[in-house]
């Protein structure tokens, strides 16, 4: 085939294998990459796990601030509370039936009652 004069495209590099000890375990999908080079080649699952960890950390910080502002804060482990609340809120779709016996307004009211002790 005749050359068009354009330079040939460079071959696409293959990502390096992740060499961290976590990569060998079945839980490696949820392990954050340990180095910058590993972050460049993070799997979509690892990127999602990193984002979810960041969201949980931010929500935990919000809970810490909220409880610190209360005169008599309940003895709550905010790491556990953040994970419980976020898990609850992100799985409502699994059991709530739109048009079912629990209206969106009732659901909102129940969630607000549960969170009342955490967020004044």
C-alpha positions in Angstrom: 0.0 0.0 0.0 1.4 3.4 -0.9 2.5 5.7 1.9 0.4 8.9 2.4 3.3 10.7 4.0 1.7 10.7 7.4 3.7 9.2 10.2 2.6 5.8 11.4 0.5 5.7 14.5 2.3 4.5 17.6 1.2 1.1 18.8 -1.2 1.1 21.8 0.7 0.3 25.0 -0.5 -2.6 27.1 -1.1 -1.6 30.7 1.4 -3.0 33.2 0.3 -5.7 35.6 -0.6 -4.4 39.0 2.1 -5.7 41.2 0.7 -4.9 44.7 0.1 -7.8 47.1 -3.6 -6.8 47.0 -3.8 -7.7 43.3 -3.4 -11.4 44.0 -6.3 -11.5 46.4 -10.0 -11.9 45.4 -10.6 -8.6 47.1 -8.2 -6.8 44.8 -11.1 -5.3 42.9 -12.0 -3.2 45.9 -8.5 -2.3 46.8 -7.4 1.2 45.9 -4.3 1.3 43.7 -1.2 1.8 45.7 0.9 3.9 43.4 0.4 6.6 40.7 1.3 4.1 37.9 -1.4 1.8 39.2 -3.9 4.6 39.4 -3.3 5.2 35.7 -4.3 1.7 34.9 -7.0 1.2 37.6 -9.9 -1.0 36.6 -13.4 0.6 36.4 -14.3 -1.4 39.5 -11.3 0.2 41.4 -12.3 3.7 40.2 -15.8 3.1 41.5 -14.5 1.7 44.8 -12.3 4.8 45.2 -15.2 7.1 44.4 -17.5 5.3 46.9 -14.8 5.4 49.6 -14.5 9.2 49.0 -18.3 9.7 49.3 -18.4 7.7 52.5 -15.5 9.6 53.9 -17.1 12.9 53.1 -20.4 11.8 54.7 -18.6 10.6 57.8 -17.0 14.0 58.1 -20.4 15.6 57.8 -21.7 13.3 60.6 -18.7 14.2 62.7 -19.4 17.9 62.3 -23.1 17.4 63.0 -22.5 15.4 66.2 -19.8 17.8 67.4 -22.4 20.7 67.1 -24.9 18.9 69.4 -24.9 19.7 73.1 -25.2 16.1 74.1 -24.3 14.0 71.0 -25.2 10.3 71.1 -22.2 7.9 71.3 -22.3 7.0 67.6 -19.4 5.5 65.6 -19.6 7.8 62.5 -17.8 5.4 60.3 -20.4 2.7 61.0 -23.2 5.3 60.8 -22.0 6.7 57.4 -21.9 3.2 55.9 -25.3 2.2 57.3 -27.1 5.3 56.1 -25.5 5.3 52.7 -26.3 1.6 52.3 -29.8 2.2 53.3 -30.3 5.1 51.0 -28.7 3.5 47.9 -30.8 0.3 48.2 -34.3 1.7 48.6 -34.9 0.8 44.9 -34.6 -2.9 45.9 -37.8 -2.9 48.0 -39.8 0.3 47.5 -42.6 -0.1 45.0 -43.7 3.1 43.3 -47.4 3.2 43.6 -47.3 0.7 46.4 -48.5 1.0 50.0 -45.6 3.4 51.1 -45.9 6.8 49.3 -42.7 8.8 48.5 -43.9 11.3 51.2 -44.2 8.6 53.8 -40.8 7.2 52.8 -39.2 10.6 53.1 -40.8 11.1 56.5 -39.5 7.8 57.8 -36.0 8.5 56.5 -36.0 11.9 58.2 -37.1 10.3 61.5 -34.2 7.8 61.3 -31.7 10.5 60.5 -33.0 13.0 63.1 -30.5 12.0 65.7 -27.6 12.2 63.3 -28.3 15.5 61.5 -30.0 18.2 63.7 
